[in-house]
Amino acid sequence: MRTWTTVAHACAWLALTTPAVAGHGSTTPAYTSHGDPALGALITETLARNPRIQQVGARHVAARHGVRQATALPDPMLTFTRHVAPVETRLGPQINGVALRQDLPWFGKRTERGQVAEWEASATKHDIDAVTAETVRQVKHAYFELGYLDRAVDIADEESQLLRHYETLARARYSQGVGFQQAVVKLQAEITRVLTRRHEFRRQRVEAESVLNALRDRPVDLALPKVGLEARPPFEIEHDRLASLGREHRAEVRAAKARIQGAESAVRLSRRAHWPDVVVGASWGEIEGRRDAAGRAQPPVDNGQDVFSVSLGVNIPIYQSALKAGTAAAAARVRAAERAHREALRRVDQEVRTATSDLVAIDDQIGLLERALLPQAEQALSTTEEAYTAGTVGVLELLDSEEVLLDVRLGLARLQADYMQALADLERAIGTALPRTTGARP
């Protein structure tokens, strides 16, 4: 079977030969892999291949090209005129004409258009970072879900082996005439129940594999190696510091700021629309020499000389209602962008609070299970097993103790995965790697 070490080496090579997002030049937001090379390899591969990241990256490339479009001059207009009935002039008939016209936006308009496009391109860059951070969170959730399910399958296997041991004891007691066949049947039923749960864990693992494979753009039925749940890193709750990190680094907050700047530039641009644009032009007229009798008899000076001219004009922005509506619309977009920024900040505070609250609650539950419930359940099962062997309790008491221990072990594995997923949620909330004070290994 392929090992995670092999995957890590392959993905490290992939990271060197494939850009994170082709063409957009985004800097991947920092994230924590908790010292797990397999997780780090998965994230590296996913960031290089994820279709959604590449889609948003292509939008950023388009936005960057839009800057040059916004600042470019309008195309000049070239016209050619052929006079069907030549226009008579003193120097002769004008038969052809060529004119060139160039529109020149008023001073500052191109600059403001460029600023609007620049800020939008900056916002799309932060959109890439937001999608990247969300993708990392999804990878971690699926990865730690695999870790829980693999641990649950192992626990189910261990429990089924233990129950088969009890079944052997029950058969031996029954053959000696000190037990009941009903005990054997109940143990067999419990074995079936545990195996059914094991099959359900395996089914859920297939779903988690499909999620991970889809994120890294691999065939959904590609099997993934077994994932082990590492010891959870310690965490110190510093809500104010974490919220401050989120307000500074969260990609959605930065994108909202950029869109505010772009909207404000659009307001300035709409005000410049009240100023006229300049039109400059040059023309050439082809003059044919005079052929009439007077012209031939006494040709004028410069007879047949072509005509050259230049022109300068402005448009007249007289439709003030439309111009005012444009300014009002731009101002409304500023207000909308400011509200989006406030909403992004509120979301940071909310998600940080939720994630830290979850971490505290999960950590408390893990401590309760590890320090009290798990030792108590193990001791209770050991005592009940001894009593069952001695014949002082029946199989129902033995099964009750076994079920309690099974539920505690599965619950502990579930909480350990939930803890790691909550750390991923917190990292997503702050938009950068967890600070070292949390004890998370980089």
RARAQUI-V98272 format. One record per residue. SS is DSSP state (hx for helix, st for strand, lp for the rest). PHI is phi in whole degrees, 0 to 359 (none if undefined). Layout:
<<SS/PHI> <SS/PHI>>
This chain:
<<lp/none> <lp/298> <lp/258> <hx/293> <hx/297> <hx/298> <hx/299> <hx/298> <hx/295> <hx/296> <hx/288> <hx/296> <hx/296> <hx/298> <hx/294> <hx/280> <hx/257> <lp/232> <lp/295> <lp/302> <lp/221> <lp/304> <lp/96> <lp/262> <lp/68> <lp/284> <lp/270> <lp/296> <lp/301> <lp/294> <lp/213> <lp/250> <lp/255> <lp/57> <lp/71> <lp/260> <hx/295> <hx/294> <hx/295> <hx/299> <hx/294> <hx/298> <hx/295> <hx/301> <hx/295> <hx/296> <hx/295> <hx/280> <hx/239> <lp/302> <hx/297> <hx/291> <hx/298> <hx/294> <hx/296> <hx/292> <hx/297> <hx/295> <hx/296> <hx/294> <hx/300> <hx/298> <hx/294> <hx/295> <hx/295> <hx/295> <hx/296> <hx/294> <hx/297> <hx/293> <hx/265> <lp/285> <lp/289> <lp/298> <lp/297> <lp/292> <st/249> <st/247> <st/236> <st/238> <st/240> <st/243> <st/282> <st/296> <st/250> <st/306> <st/277> <st/283> <st/233> <lp/298> <lp/265> <st/130> <st/286> <st/269> <st/253> <st/226> <st/210> <st/231> <st/228> <st/235> <st/230> <st/230> <st/274> <st/238> <lp/302> <lp/299> <lp/308> <lp/93> <hx/294> <hx/296> <hx/298> <hx/292> <hx/299> <hx/297> <hx/295> <hx/301> <hx/293> <hx/298> <hx/293> <hx/292> <hx/297> <hx/297> <hx/296> <hx/292> <hx/298> <hx/290> <hx/298> <hx/299> <hx/298> <hx/294> <hx/294> <hx/297> <hx/297> <hx/293> <hx/295> <hx/300> <hx/299> <hx/294> <hx/299> <hx/296> <hx/301> <hx/293> <hx/296> <hx/288> <hx/293> <hx/300> <hx/300> <hx/296> <hx/294> <hx/296> <hx/294> <hx/296> <hx/297> <hx/299> <hx/297> <hx/297> <hx/296> <hx/297> <hx/293> <hx/295> <hx/294> <hx/296> <hx/294> <hx/294> <hx/297> <hx/294> <hx/296> <hx/297> <hx/298> <hx/295> <hx/296> <hx/295> <hx/296> <hx/293> <hx/292> <lp/272> <lp/81> <lp/249> <lp/231> <lp/240> <hx/297> <hx/300> <hx/296> <hx/298> <hx/297> <hx/294> <hx/293> <hx/297> <hx/295> <hx/292> <hx/300> <hx/298> <hx/297> <hx/294> <hx/294> <hx/295> <hx/296> <hx/299> <hx/298> <hx/294> <hx/299> <hx/297> <hx/296> <hx/296> <hx/295> <hx/300> <hx/296> <hx/296> <hx/299> <hx/298> <hx/298> <hx/295> <hx/295> <hx/294> <hx/297> <lp/261> <lp/58> <lp/244> <lp/305> <lp/295> <lp/266> <lp/289> <lp/286> <lp/249> <lp/297> <lp/295> <lp/247> <lp/258> <lp/279> <lp/285> <lp/299> <lp/290> <lp/287> <lp/292> <lp/215> <lp/252> <lp/284> <lp/231> <hx/301> <hx/297> <hx/294> <hx/294> <hx/297> <hx/295> <hx/298> <hx/296> <hx/295> <hx/274> <hx/254> <lp/302> <hx/298> <hx/296> <hx/294> <hx/295> <hx/297> <hx/295> <hx/299> <hx/297> <hx/288> <hx/296> <hx/298> <hx/296> <hx/293> <hx/293> <hx/295> <hx/294> <hx/296> <hx/297> <hx/295> <hx/295> <hx/289> <hx/289> <lp/295> <lp/289> <lp/267> <lp/286> <lp/268> <st/261> <st/237> <st/245> <st/207> <st/215> <st/220> <st/225> <st/241> <st/274> <st/253> <lp/267> <lp/304> <lp/294> <lp/239> <lp/288> <hx/300> <hx/295> <hx/293> <hx/289> <hx/291> <lp/219> <lp/299> <lp/290> <lp/301> <lp/61> <lp/302> <lp/77> <lp/286> <lp/295> <st/253> <st/240> <st/209> <st/235> <st/220> <st/219> <st/210> <st/223> <lp/279> <lp/244> <lp/283> <lp/267> <lp/272> <hx/294> <hx/297> <hx/293> <hx/295> <hx/294> <hx/296> <hx/296> <hx/295> <hx/296> <hx/295> <hx/296> <hx/295> <hx/295> <hx/292> <hx/296> <hx/298> <hx/296> <hx/294> <hx/295> <hx/293> <hx/297> <hx/294> <hx/297> <hx/295> <hx/295> <hx/295> <hx/297> <hx/294> <hx/301> <hx/301> <hx/295> <hx/289> <hx/296> <hx/296> <hx/297> <hx/295> <hx/294> <hx/297> <hx/298> <hx/297> <hx/297> <hx/296> <hx/294> <hx/298> <hx/298> <hx/294> <hx/297> <hx/300> <hx/296> <hx/292> <hx/289> <hx/274> <hx/236> <hx/295> <hx/296> <hx/299> <hx/295> <hx/293> <hx/295> <hx/294> <hx/296> <hx/293> <hx/299> <hx/294> <hx/293> <hx/297> <hx/296> <hx/293> <hx/294> <hx/298> <hx/281> <lp/85> <lp/268> <lp/230> <lp/265> <hx/291> <hx/296> <hx/296> <hx/296> <hx/294> <hx/300> <hx/295> <hx/295> <hx/295> <hx/297> <hx/295> <hx/299> <hx/296> <hx/294> <hx/295> <hx/293> <hx/297> <hx/294> <hx/297> <hx/297> <hx/292> <hx/296> <hx/292> <hx/299> <hx/297> <hx/294> <hx/292> <hx/294> <hx/297> <hx/297> <hx/296> <hx/294> <hx/299> <hx/295> <hx/294> <hx/270> <lp/77> <lp/203> <lp/297> <lp/300> <lp/297> <hx/297> <hx/295> <hx/285> <lp/85> <lp/288> <lp/283> <lp/292>>
